[in-house]
Amino acid sequence: MRSFPIGPEVIEGTMPADTLDESKAKFSVDFQNHYAFKFCGIWCDFWAIDYDQMRMLMKHLWKREVSEEELAQVGERVWNLGRLFNVREGFVRADDNVPKVWLEKPFTKGLSAGKIIGVERFNEVLGEYYSLRGWDENGVPTEAKLSELGIDVRL
């Protein structure tokens, strides 16, 4: 629910639906940040609100101009704080996996029929995702990332 690529994959056709390519990690980070801020506003999941609309709403609430980047950074803070909570509770990289059968068994229908994502490819993209997030190889937010976001937390 926090990264929903069906729009660009299926409706718009701007992102390949049948591969786990380099754009998926970046898309996930951006969309997760967007949705994290969206849900801070307690706006309906079915409202396809974009940053520009959120920016206009927040301008009235905060009584100042608001940038898209500022809203995205709030979402990024939320996402990192959530991750820190999970790390504190014992969440590790292995918990970011999906069932192996999803990665090893060929798809049987549609455009992806006969294709396999593969465990190795999944791990490559997961590592790219961690890097884009500013997390270490175990999926833990780095001190540099937390400092950049203004989060002062001792793990």
DSSP file (Angstrom, degrees, kcal/mol; ACC not computed):
  #  RESIDUE AA STRUCTURE BP1 BP2  ACC     N-H-->O    O-->H-N    N-H-->O    O-->H-N    TCO  KAPPA ALPHA  PHI   PSI    X-CA   Y-CA   Z-CA
    1    1 A M              0   0    0      0, 0.0     3,-0.2     0, 0.0     0, 0.0   0.000 360.0 360.0 360.0 -10.1    0.0    0.0    0.0
    2    2 A R        +     0   0    0      1,-0.3    33,-0.3    33,-0.0     2,-0.3   0.490 360.0  32.5-104.8  -2.6    2.9    2.4    0.3
    3    3 A S        +     0   0    0     28,-0.1    -1,-0.3    29,-0.1    25,-0.1  -0.811  67.5 175.0-151.1 107.9    4.3    1.9   -3.2
    4    4 A F    >   +     0   0    0     -2,-0.3     3,-0.8    -3,-0.2    24,-0.0  -0.788   6.1 173.4-123.4  86.3    1.8    1.2   -5.9
    5    5 A P  T 3>  +     0   0    0      0, 0.0     4,-2.6     0, 0.0     5,-0.3   0.354  50.9 103.7 -79.6   8.7    3.3    1.0   -9.4
    6    6 A I  H 3>>S+     0   0    0      1,-0.2     4,-2.6     2,-0.2     5,-1.7   0.844  75.9  58.8 -61.5 -32.0    0.2   -0.1  -11.2
    7    7 A G  I <4>S+     0   0    0     -3,-0.8     5,-3.6     3,-0.2     6,-0.6   0.988 115.3  30.8 -59.5 -62.0   -0.3    3.4  -12.6
    8    8 A P  I  45S+     0   0    0      0, 0.0     7,-1.9     0, 0.0     6,-1.4   0.828 126.0  46.6 -68.7 -29.1    3.0    3.7  -14.4
    9    9 A E  I  <5S+     0   0    0     -4,-2.6     8,-0.3     5,-0.2    -3,-0.2   0.941 131.8   8.2 -76.9 -47.6    3.2    0.0  -15.1
   10   10 A V  I  <5S+     0   0    0     -4,-2.6    -3,-0.2    -5,-0.3    -4,-0.1   0.872 132.3  37.6-105.3 -48.8   -0.2   -0.8  -16.4
   11   11 A I  I   <S+     0   0    0     -5,-1.7    -4,-0.2    -4,-0.3    -5,-0.1   0.959 131.4  23.2 -75.9 -51.3   -2.3    2.3  -16.9
   12   12 A E  S   <S-     0   0    0     -5,-3.6    -3,-0.1    -6,-0.2    -1,-0.1   0.803  87.1-144.6 -86.0 -31.1    0.3    4.7  -18.3
   13   13 A G        +     0   0    0     -6,-0.6    -4,-0.2    -5,-0.3    -3,-0.1   0.752  61.2 124.6  71.7  24.2    2.8    2.1  -19.6
   14   14 A T        +     0   0    0     -6,-1.4    -5,-0.2    -7,-0.2    -1,-0.1   0.523  67.9  44.9 -93.5  -6.8    5.8    4.3  -18.6
   15   15 A M  S    S-     0   0    0     -7,-1.9    -2,-0.1   -10,-0.1    -1,-0.1  -1.000  97.0-103.3-136.1 134.2    7.5    1.6  -16.5
   16   16 A P    >   -     0   0    0      0, 0.0     3,-0.5     0, 0.0     5,-0.2  -0.355  26.4-161.9 -61.5 128.5    7.9   -2.0  -17.5
   17   17 A A  T 3  S+     0   0    0     -8,-0.3    -8,-0.1     1,-0.2    -7,-0.1   0.681  82.6  54.2 -83.4 -18.5    5.4   -4.2  -15.6
   18   18 A D  T 3  S+     0   0    0     -9,-0.1     2,-0.3    93,-0.1    -1,-0.2   0.152 101.2  59.4-109.2  19.9    7.2   -7.5  -16.2
   19   19 A T    <   -     0   0    0     -3,-0.5     2,-0.7    96,-0.0    98,-0.1  -0.948  69.6-131.7-139.9 162.9   10.7   -6.7  -14.8
   20   20 A L        +     0   0    0     -2,-0.3   105,-0.1    97,-0.1    -3,-0.1  -0.714  51.4 165.5-109.7  76.1   12.3   -5.6  -11.7
   21   21 A D    >>  -     0   0    0     -2,-0.7     3,-1.5    -5,-0.2     4,-0.5  -0.220  53.4 -87.6 -91.4-178.7   14.5   -2.9  -13.3
   22   22 A E  H 3> S+     0   0    0      1,-0.3     4,-0.9     2,-0.2     3,-0.5   0.763 119.7  63.9 -61.3 -28.2   16.4   -0.1  -11.8
   23   23 A S  H 3> S+     0   0    0      1,-0.2     4,-2.5     2,-0.2    -1,-0.3   0.721  88.3  70.6 -71.4 -19.3   13.5    2.3  -11.8
   24   24 A K  H <> S+     0   0    0     -3,-1.5     4,-2.5     2,-0.2    -1,-0.2   0.892  96.2  49.1 -68.1 -40.0   11.5    0.2   -9.3
   25   25 A A  H  X S+     0   0    0     -4,-0.5     4,-2.3    -3,-0.5    -1,-0.2   0.941 114.9  44.5 -65.0 -46.2   13.7    1.0   -6.3
   26   26 A K  H  X S+     0   0    0     -4,-0.9     4,-2.6     1,-0.2     5,-0.2   0.920 112.9  51.7 -63.8 -43.9   13.6    4.8   -7.0
   27   27 A F  H  X S+     0   0    0     -4,-2.5     4,-2.9     1,-0.2     5,-0.3   0.925 109.7  50.4 -57.2 -45.5    9.9    4.7   -7.7
   28   28 A S  H  X S+     0   0    0     -4,-2.5     4,-2.7     2,-0.2     5,-0.2   0.922 110.9  47.7 -61.9 -45.4    9.3    2.9   -4.4
   29   29 A V  H  X S+     0   0    0     -4,-2.3     4,-2.2     2,-0.2     5,-0.2   0.954 115.8  44.2 -59.9 -50.5   11.3    5.4   -2.4
   30   30 A D  H  X S+     0   0    0     -4,-2.6     4,-2.2     1,-0.2    -2,-0.2   0.916 116.7  45.3 -62.5 -44.4    9.6    8.4   -4.0
   31   31 A F  H  X S+     0   0    0     -4,-2.9     4,-3.0    -5,-0.2     5,-0.2   0.888 111.2  52.6 -68.9 -39.1    6.1    6.9   -3.7
   32   32 A Q  H  X S+     0   0    0     -4,-2.7     4,-2.4    -5,-0.3    -1,-0.2   0.909 110.6  48.0 -63.0 -41.6    6.6    5.8   -0.1
   33   33 A N  H  X S+     0   0    0     -4,-2.2     4,-1.9    -5,-0.2    -2,-0.2   0.920 112.5  49.8 -63.5 -42.7    7.7    9.3    0.9
   34   34 A H  H  X S+     0   0    0     -4,-2.2     4,-2.6     1,-0.2    -2,-0.2   0.944 113.9  43.9 -59.5 -50.4    4.7   10.7   -0.9
   35   35 A Y  H  X S+     0   0    0     -4,-3.0     4,-2.8   -33,-0.3     5,-0.2   0.844 107.8  59.0 -68.5 -33.2    2.3    8.3    0.8
   36   36 A A  H  X S+     0   0    0     -4,-2.4     4,-1.0    -5,-0.2    -1,-0.2   0.928 112.0  40.7 -60.9 -43.3    3.9    8.8    4.2
   37   37 A F  H  X S+     0   0    0     -4,-1.9     4,-1.3     2,-0.2     3,-0.5   0.926 112.7  55.5 -69.5 -42.7    3.1   12.5    4.0
   38   38 A K  H ><>S+     0   0    0     -4,-2.6     5,-1.5     1,-0.3     3,-0.6   0.913 108.8  47.0 -54.8 -45.1   -0.3   11.9    2.5
   39   39 A F  H ><5S+     0   0    0     -4,-2.8     3,-0.9     1,-0.2    -1,-0.3   0.729 101.3  64.6 -75.4 -20.1   -1.3    9.7    5.4
   40   40 A C  H 3<5S+     0   0    0     -4,-1.0    -1,-0.2    -3,-0.5    -2,-0.2   0.842 102.3  51.3 -63.9 -31.8    0.0   12.3    7.9
   41   41 A G  T <<5S-     0   0    0     -4,-1.3    -1,-0.2    -3,-0.6    -2,-0.2   0.475 111.7-127.8 -81.2  -1.9   -2.7   14.4    6.5
   42   42 A I  T < 5 +     0   0    0     -3,-0.9     2,-0.3     1,-0.2    -3,-0.2   0.859  51.7 162.1  55.0  39.2   -5.2   11.6    7.1
   43   43 A W      < -     0   0    0     -5,-1.5    -1,-0.2     1,-0.1    -2,-0.1  -0.677  47.5 -90.2 -89.3 145.4   -6.3   11.9    3.5
   44   44 A C    >   -     0   0    0     -2,-0.3     3,-1.5     1,-0.1    -1,-0.1  -0.185  25.3-131.9 -55.4 137.9   -8.3    9.1    1.9
   45   45 A D  T 3  S+     0   0    0      1,-0.3    -1,-0.1     3,-0.1    -2,-0.0   0.791 107.2  58.1 -61.2 -28.7   -6.2    6.4    0.2
   46   46 A F  T 3  S+     0   0    0      2,-0.1     2,-0.8     0, 0.0    -1,-0.3   0.526  82.4  95.5 -84.0  -4.4   -8.5    6.7   -2.8
   47   47 A W  S <  S-     0   0    0     -3,-1.5     2,-2.4     1,-0.1    -4,-0.0  -0.788  70.6-147.9 -86.7 114.0   -7.8   10.4   -3.3
   48   48 A A        +     0   0    0     -2,-0.8     2,-0.2     2,-0.0    -1,-0.1  -0.325  33.3 170.8 -79.1  58.1   -5.1   10.6   -5.9
   49   49 A I        -     0   0    0     -2,-2.4     2,-0.2     4,-0.1   -11,-0.1  -0.497  16.6-155.1 -73.6 135.5   -3.7   13.8   -4.3
   50   50 A D     >  -     0   0    0     -2,-0.2     4,-2.4     1,-0.1     5,-0.2  -0.549  32.4 -96.5-105.0 175.2   -0.4   15.0   -5.7
   51   51 A Y  H  > S+     0   0    0      1,-0.2     4,-3.1     2,-0.2     5,-0.2   0.867 121.6  57.2 -59.7 -37.4    2.3   17.1   -4.1
   52   52 A D  H  > S+     0   0    0      2,-0.2     4,-2.0     1,-0.2    -1,-0.2   0.922 109.5  44.6 -62.5 -42.7    1.0   20.2   -5.7
   53   53 A Q  H  > S+     0   0    0      2,-0.2     4,-2.1     1,-0.2    -1,-0.2   0.914 115.0  48.1 -66.3 -42.2   -2.4   19.8   -4.1
   54   54 A M  H  X S+     0   0    0     -4,-2.4     4,-2.8     1,-0.2     5,-0.2   0.894 109.3  54.4 -64.5 -38.6   -0.9   18.9   -0.7
   55   55 A R  H  X S+     0   0    0     -4,-3.1     4,-1.9    -5,-0.2    -1,-0.2   0.911 108.1  48.5 -61.4 -43.4    1.4   21.9   -1.0
   56   56 A M  H  X S+     0   0    0     -4,-2.0     4,-1.1     2,-0.2    -1,-0.2   0.902 113.3  47.4 -64.6 -40.9   -1.6   24.2   -1.5
   57   57 A L  H  X S+     0   0    0     -4,-2.1     4,-1.6     1,-0.2     3,-0.4   0.922 112.9  48.0 -64.9 -44.4   -3.4   22.7    1.4
   58   58 A M  H  X S+     0   0    0     -4,-2.8     4,-3.6     1,-0.2     5,-0.3   0.810 101.5  65.2 -69.7 -28.8   -0.4   22.9    3.7
   59   59 A K  H  X>S+     0   0    0     -4,-1.9     4,-0.9    -5,-0.2     5,-0.9   0.898 106.6  43.3 -57.9 -40.3    0.2   26.5    2.7
   60   60 A H  H  <5S+     0   0    0     -4,-1.1    -1,-0.2    -3,-0.4    -2,-0.2   0.862 117.5  45.2 -74.5 -35.9   -3.1   27.5    4.3
   61   61 A L  H  <5S+     0   0    0     -4,-1.6    -2,-0.2     1,-0.2    -3,-0.2   0.928 121.6  36.0 -72.3 -45.8   -2.5   25.3    7.4
   62   62 A W  H  <5S-     0   0    0     -4,-3.6    -1,-0.2     2,-0.2    -2,-0.2   0.535 100.8-132.1 -87.9  -7.0    1.1   26.4    8.0
   63   63 A K  T  <5S+     0   0    0     -4,-0.9     2,-0.3    -5,-0.3    -3,-0.2   0.856  75.1  77.0  59.2  38.6    0.5   30.0    6.9
   64   64 A R  S   <S-     0   0    0     -5,-0.9    -2,-0.2    -6,-0.3    -1,-0.2  -0.975  92.2 -75.3-162.6 165.7    3.6   30.0    4.6
   65   65 A E        -     0   0    0     -2,-0.3     2,-0.4    -3,-0.1    -9,-0.1  -0.426  46.1-161.4 -66.5 144.4    4.8   28.8    1.2
   66   66 A V        -     0   0    0    -11,-0.1     2,-0.2    -2,-0.1    -7,-0.1  -0.992   4.7-143.8-132.1 136.0    5.6   25.1    1.1
   67   67 A S     >  -     0   0    0     -2,-0.4     4,-1.8     1,-0.1     5,-0.2  -0.646  22.2-122.7 -98.6 158.0    7.8   23.2   -1.4
   68   68 A E  H  > S+     0   0    0     -2,-0.2     4,-2.5     1,-0.2     5,-0.2   0.885 114.8  56.5 -60.2 -39.6    7.3   19.8   -2.8
   69   69 A E  H  > S+     0   0    0      1,-0.2     4,-2.2     2,-0.2    -1,-0.2   0.870 103.9  52.9 -62.3 -37.7   10.7   18.9   -1.5
   70   70 A E  H  > S+     0   0    0      2,-0.2     4,-1.9     1,-0.2    -1,-0.2   0.912 110.7  46.6 -64.7 -42.2    9.8   19.9    2.0
   71   71 A L  H  X S+     0   0    0     -4,-1.8     4,-2.2     1,-0.2    -2,-0.2   0.909 111.6  51.2 -66.4 -41.6    6.7   17.6    1.9
   72   72 A A  H  X S+     0   0    0     -4,-2.5     4,-2.3     1,-0.2    -1,-0.2   0.881 108.5  52.4 -62.7 -37.5    8.8   14.8    0.5
   73   73 A Q  H  X S+     0   0    0     -4,-2.2     4,-2.5     2,-0.2    -1,-0.2   0.873 106.1  52.8 -68.7 -35.8   11.3   15.2    3.3
   74   74 A V  H  X S+     0   0    0     -4,-1.9     4,-2.4     2,-0.2    -1,-0.2   0.940 110.8  48.2 -61.3 -44.9    8.6   15.0    5.9
   75   75 A G  H  X S+     0   0    0     -4,-2.2     4,-2.4     1,-0.2    -2,-0.2   0.889 110.2  51.8 -60.6 -39.5    7.5   11.7    4.3
   76   76 A E  H  X S+     0   0    0     -4,-2.3     4,-2.5     2,-0.2    -1,-0.2   0.888 108.1  51.4 -65.7 -39.0   11.1   10.5    4.3
   77   77 A R  H  X S+     0   0    0     -4,-2.5     4,-2.8     2,-0.2     5,-0.2   0.944 110.2  49.2 -60.2 -47.5   11.4   11.4    8.0
   78   78 A V  H  X S+     0   0    0     -4,-2.4     4,-2.3     1,-0.2    -2,-0.2   0.926 111.3  49.4 -57.6 -46.0    8.3    9.4    8.7
   79   79 A W  H  X S+     0   0    0     -4,-2.4     4,-1.9     1,-0.2    -1,-0.2   0.905 113.0  46.7 -62.9 -42.0    9.5    6.4    6.7
   80   80 A N  H  X S+     0   0    0     -4,-2.5     4,-2.7     2,-0.2    -1,-0.2   0.879 110.5  51.9 -69.7 -38.0   12.9    6.5    8.5
   81   81 A L  H  X S+     0   0    0     -4,-2.8     4,-2.1     2,-0.2    -2,-0.2   0.899 109.7  50.6 -64.1 -38.9   11.3    6.7   11.9
   82   82 A G  H  X S+     0   0    0     -4,-2.3     4,-2.1    -5,-0.2    -2,-0.2   0.904 110.7  49.1 -62.2 -41.0    9.1    3.8   11.1
   83   83 A R  H  X S+     0   0    0     -4,-1.9     4,-2.8     2,-0.2    -2,-0.2   0.912 108.2  53.3 -66.0 -41.8   12.2    1.8   10.0
   84   84 A L  H  X S+     0   0    0     -4,-2.7     4,-2.6     1,-0.2    -1,-0.2   0.900 107.6  51.8 -60.0 -39.8   14.1    2.8   13.2
   85   85 A F  H  X S+     0   0    0     -4,-2.1     4,-1.7     2,-0.2    -1,-0.2   0.943 111.1  47.2 -59.8 -47.1   11.1    1.4   15.2
   86   86 A N  H  <>S+     0   0    0     -4,-2.1     5,-2.9     1,-0.2    -2,-0.2   0.897 111.4  50.6 -63.5 -40.3   11.3   -1.9   13.3
   87   87 A V  H ><5S+     0   0    0     -4,-2.8     3,-1.8     1,-0.2    -1,-0.2   0.927 108.6  52.3 -62.0 -44.7   15.1   -2.1   13.8
   88   88 A R  H 3<5S+     0   0    0     -4,-2.6    -1,-0.2     1,-0.3    -2,-0.2   0.848 107.6  53.0 -59.1 -33.7   14.7   -1.5   17.5
   89   89 A E  T 3<5S-     0   0    0     -4,-1.7    -1,-0.3    -5,-0.2    -2,-0.2   0.363 130.3 -93.0 -86.9   6.4   12.1   -4.3   17.6
   90   90 A G  T < 5 +     0   0    0     -3,-1.8    -3,-0.2     1,-0.3     2,-0.2   0.524  68.4 157.3 100.7   6.5   14.5   -6.7   15.9
   91   91 A F      < -     0   0    0     -5,-2.9    -1,-0.3    -6,-0.2     2,-0.2  -0.460  18.9-177.0 -65.6 132.5   13.6   -6.3   12.2
   92   92 A V    >   -     0   0    0     -2,-0.2     3,-2.0     1,-0.0     4,-0.3  -0.782  42.7 -90.5-128.2 172.4   16.5   -7.4   10.0
   93   93 A R  G >  S+     0   0    0      1,-0.3     3,-2.6    -2,-0.2     4,-0.2   0.860 120.4  63.7 -51.4 -41.2   17.3   -7.5    6.3
   94   94 A A  G >  S+     0   0    0      1,-0.3     3,-1.3     2,-0.2    -1,-0.3   0.780  92.7  64.7 -57.6 -25.6   15.9  -11.0    5.9
   95   95 A D  G <  S+     0   0    0     -3,-2.0    -1,-0.3     1,-0.3    -2,-0.2   0.620  90.5  66.2 -73.3 -11.6   12.5   -9.6    6.9
   96   96 A D  G <  S+     0   0    0     -3,-2.6    -1,-0.3    -4,-0.3    -2,-0.2   0.432  84.3 101.9 -86.8   0.5   12.5   -7.5    3.7
   97   97 A N    <   -     0   0    0     -3,-1.3     3,-0.0    -4,-0.2    -3,-0.0  -0.328  63.3-140.1 -80.3 164.3   12.3  -10.7    1.6
   98   98 A V        -     0   0    0      1,-0.1     5,-0.1    -2,-0.1    -2,-0.1  -0.769  48.2 -66.5-113.1 165.1    9.3  -12.1   -0.1
   99   99 A P    >>  -     0   0    0      0, 0.0     3,-1.8     0, 0.0     4,-0.6  -0.280  45.4-128.2 -54.1 134.1    8.5  -15.8   -0.4
  100  100 A K  H >> S+     0   0    0      1,-0.3     4,-2.4     2,-0.2     3,-1.2   0.810 105.8  67.3 -55.6 -32.4   11.1  -17.5   -2.5
  101  101 A V  H 3> S+     0   0    0      1,-0.3     4,-1.7     2,-0.2    -1,-0.3   0.836  95.3  57.0 -60.5 -30.1    8.5  -19.1   -4.7
  102  102 A W  H <4 S+     0   0    0     -3,-1.8    15,-0.4     1,-0.2    -1,-0.3   0.774 115.7  36.7 -68.5 -25.1    7.6  -15.6   -5.9
  103  103 A L  H << S+     0   0    0     -3,-1.2    15,-2.2    -4,-0.6    -2,-0.2   0.701 123.8  38.1 -99.7 -23.6   11.1  -15.2   -7.1
  104  104 A E  H  < S+     0   0    0     -4,-2.4    -3,-0.2    14,-0.1    -2,-0.2   0.686  98.3  77.9-104.1 -22.5   12.0  -18.7   -8.3
  105  105 A K  S  < S-     0   0    0     -4,-1.7    12,-0.2    -5,-0.3    13,-0.1  -0.766  83.5-116.2 -94.5 131.3    8.8  -19.9  -10.0
  106  106 A P        -     0   0    0      0, 0.0    10,-0.2     0, 0.0     7,-0.1  -0.312  31.9-106.1 -63.7 145.2    8.0  -18.6  -13.5
  107  107 A F        -     0   0    0      8,-2.4     7,-3.5     5,-0.5     8,-0.1  -0.406  27.4-157.4 -64.8 149.5    4.9  -16.5  -13.9
  108  108 A T        +     0   0    0      5,-0.2     2,-0.3     6,-0.1    -1,-0.1   0.609  62.1  39.3-108.8 -15.0    2.2  -18.4  -15.6
  109  109 A K  S >  S+     0   0    0      3,-0.0     3,-0.6     4,-0.0    -1,-0.0  -0.879  91.4   9.3-135.0 164.1   -0.1  -15.8  -17.1
  110  110 A G  G >  S-     0   0    0     -2,-0.3     3,-1.8     1,-0.2    -3,-0.0  -0.104 109.7 -30.6  71.3-163.9   -0.1  -12.4  -18.9
  111  111 A L  G 3  S+     0   0    0      1,-0.3    -1,-0.2     3,-0.0   -93,-0.1   0.740 137.4  55.6 -62.0 -24.5    2.8  -10.5  -20.3
  112  112 A S  G X  S+     0   0    0     -3,-0.6     3,-2.6   -95,-0.1    -5,-0.5   0.416  74.6 139.5 -90.6   1.6    5.1  -12.0  -17.6
  113  113 A A  T <  S+     0   0    0     -3,-1.8    -5,-0.2     1,-0.3     3,-0.1  -0.200  75.8  10.9 -51.9 129.6    4.3  -15.6  -18.5
  114  114 A G  T 3  S+     0   0    0     -7,-3.5    -1,-0.3     1,-0.3     2,-0.2   0.287 101.4 121.2  85.6  -9.4    7.5  -17.7  -18.3
  115  115 A K    <   -     0   0    0     -3,-2.6    -8,-2.4    -8,-0.1     2,-0.4  -0.568  44.3-160.4 -90.5 152.8    9.6  -14.9  -16.7
  116  116 A I        -     0   0    0    -10,-0.2   -13,-0.1    -2,-0.2   -12,-0.1  -0.992  14.1-156.0-130.4 136.3   11.4  -15.2  -13.3
  117  117 A I        -     0   0    0    -15,-0.4     4,-0.3    -2,-0.4    -1,-0.2   0.953  38.3-148.5 -74.4 -51.5   12.5  -12.4  -11.1
  118  118 A G     >  -     0   0    0    -15,-2.2     4,-2.3   -18,-0.1     5,-0.2   0.334  21.4-105.3  90.6 139.4   15.2  -14.4   -9.3
  119  119 A V  H  > S+     0   0    0      1,-0.2     4,-2.5     2,-0.2     5,-0.2   0.896 119.0  53.4 -62.4 -42.8   16.6  -14.2   -5.8
  120  120 A E  H  > S+     0   0    0      1,-0.2     4,-2.0     2,-0.2    -1,-0.2   0.927 110.6  45.9 -61.6 -45.3   19.8  -12.6   -7.0
  121  121 A R  H  > S+     0   0    0     -4,-0.3     4,-2.4     1,-0.2     5,-0.2   0.912 111.4  52.4 -64.9 -42.1   18.0   -9.8   -8.9
  122  122 A F  H  X S+     0   0    0     -4,-2.3     4,-2.5     1,-0.2    -1,-0.2   0.929 110.0  48.6 -58.7 -45.1   15.7   -9.2   -6.0
  123  123 A N  H  X S+     0   0    0     -4,-2.5     4,-2.2     2,-0.2    -1,-0.2   0.852 109.1  53.5 -65.3 -35.0   18.6   -8.8   -3.6
  124  124 A E  H  X S+     0   0    0     -4,-2.0     4,-2.1     2,-0.2    -1,-0.2   0.943 112.5  43.1 -62.1 -47.7   20.4   -6.4   -6.1
  125  125 A V  H  X S+     0   0    0     -4,-2.4     4,-2.6     2,-0.2    -2,-0.2   0.860 111.7  54.3 -69.9 -34.6   17.3   -4.1   -6.2
  126  126 A L  H  X S+     0   0    0     -4,-2.5     4,-2.6    -5,-0.2    -1,-0.2   0.916 108.9  49.1 -62.9 -42.2   16.8   -4.4   -2.5
  127  127 A G  H  X S+     0   0    0     -4,-2.2     4,-2.3     2,-0.2    -2,-0.2   0.892 110.8  50.1 -62.8 -39.8   20.4   -3.2   -2.0
  128  128 A E  H  X S+     0   0    0     -4,-2.1     4,-2.7     2,-0.2    -2,-0.2   0.907 109.6  51.5 -63.8 -41.5   19.8   -0.3   -4.5
  129  129 A Y  H  X S+     0   0    0     -4,-2.6     4,-2.0     2,-0.2    -2,-0.2   0.936 109.7  49.1 -59.5 -48.0   16.7    0.6   -2.5
  130  130 A Y  H  X>S+     0   0    0     -4,-2.6     5,-3.0     1,-0.2     4,-1.0   0.919 111.6  49.7 -58.0 -44.2   18.7    0.6    0.8
  131  131 A S  H ><5S+     0   0    0     -4,-2.3     3,-0.7     1,-0.2    -2,-0.2   0.922 109.8  49.7 -62.2 -45.5   21.3    2.8   -0.9
  132  132 A L  H 3<5S+     0   0    0     -4,-2.7    -1,-0.2     1,-0.2    -2,-0.2   0.840 111.2  51.0 -61.8 -33.3   18.7    5.3   -2.2
  133  133 A R  H 3<5S-     0   0    0     -4,-2.0    -1,-0.2    -5,-0.2    -2,-0.2   0.681 115.8-116.1 -75.8 -19.1   17.2    5.4    1.3
  134  134 A G  T <<5 +     0   0    0     -4,-1.0     8,-2.1    -3,-0.7    11,-0.4   0.799  70.0 137.7  83.0  30.5   20.6    6.1    2.9
  135  135 A W  B   < -A  141   0A   0     -5,-3.0    -1,-0.3     6,-0.2    -2,-0.1  -0.692  54.5-109.4-105.7 160.6   20.5    2.9    4.8
  136  136 A D    >   -     0   0    0      4,-2.8     3,-2.3    -2,-0.2    -1,-0.1  -0.166  47.3 -83.2 -79.4-178.0   23.3    0.4    5.3
  137  137 A E  T 3  S+     0   0    0      1,-0.3    -1,-0.1     2,-0.1    -7,-0.1   0.640 130.6  54.3 -64.6 -13.4   23.5   -3.0    3.7
  138  138 A N  T 3  S-     0   0    0      2,-0.2    -1,-0.3    -8,-0.1   -45,-0.2   0.352 121.8-103.8 -99.2   4.2   21.3   -4.4    6.5
  139  139 A G  S <  S+     0   0    0     -3,-2.3    -2,-0.1     1,-0.3   -52,-0.1   0.741  75.3 139.2  82.4  22.7   18.6   -1.8    5.9
  140  140 A V        -     0   0    0    -53,-0.0    -4,-2.8    -4,-0.0    -1,-0.3  -0.883  59.9-111.7-102.3 127.4   19.4    0.3    9.0
  141  141 A P  B     -A  135   0A   0      0, 0.0    -6,-0.2     0, 0.0    -7,-0.1  -0.321  36.8-125.1 -56.2 132.9   19.3    4.1    8.5
  142  142 A T     >  -     0   0    0     -8,-2.1     4,-2.4     1,-0.1     5,-0.2  -0.375  14.8-115.9 -78.0 158.7   22.8    5.5    8.7
  143  143 A E  H  > S+     0   0    0      1,-0.2     4,-2.6     2,-0.2     5,-0.2   0.876 117.5  56.4 -60.0 -36.8   23.7    8.3   11.1
  144  144 A A  H  > S+     0   0    0      2,-0.2     4,-2.4     1,-0.2    -1,-0.2   0.915 108.4  46.3 -62.2 -43.0   24.4   10.5    8.1
  145  145 A K  H  > S+     0   0    0    -11,-0.4     4,-1.8     2,-0.2    -2,-0.2   0.924 113.3  48.7 -65.9 -44.1   20.9   10.0    6.7
  146  146 A L  H  <>S+     0   0    0     -4,-2.4     5,-3.3     1,-0.2     4,-0.4   0.900 112.0  49.2 -63.5 -40.0   19.3   10.6   10.1
  147  147 A S  H ><5S+     0   0    0     -4,-2.6     3,-1.3     3,-0.2    -1,-0.2   0.918 108.3  53.8 -63.7 -43.7   21.4   13.8   10.6
  148  148 A E  H 3<5S+     0   0    0     -4,-2.4    -1,-0.2     1,-0.3    -2,-0.2   0.854 112.0  45.5 -57.6 -36.2   20.3   15.0    7.1
  149  149 A L  T 3<5S-     0   0    0     -4,-1.8    -1,-0.3    -5,-0.1    -2,-0.2   0.462 116.6-113.7 -88.5  -2.2   16.7   14.5    8.1
  150  150 A G  T < 5 +     0   0    0     -3,-1.3     2,-0.6    -4,-0.4    -3,-0.2   0.795  67.5 144.8  75.1  27.5   17.2   16.2   11.5
  151  151 A I      < -     0   0    0     -5,-3.3     2,-0.8    -6,-0.2    -1,-0.3  -0.896  32.1-167.4-103.7 118.9   16.5   13.0   13.4
  152  152 A D        +     0   0    0     -2,-0.6     2,-0.4    -3,-0.1    -9,-0.0  -0.846  28.5 148.0-108.7  95.2   18.5   12.7   16.6
  153  153 A V        -     0   0    0     -2,-0.8     2,-0.6   -10,-0.1    -7,-0.1  -0.987  39.2-145.8-132.4 136.8   18.1    9.1   17.6
  154  154 A R              0   0    0     -2,-0.4    -2,-0.0     1,-0.1     0, 0.0  -0.911 360.0 360.0-102.1 121.2   20.4    6.7   19.4
  155  155 A L              0   0    0     -2,-0.6    -1,-0.1   -68,-0.0    -2,-0.0   0.481 360.0 360.0 -79.1 360.0   20.0    3.2   18.3
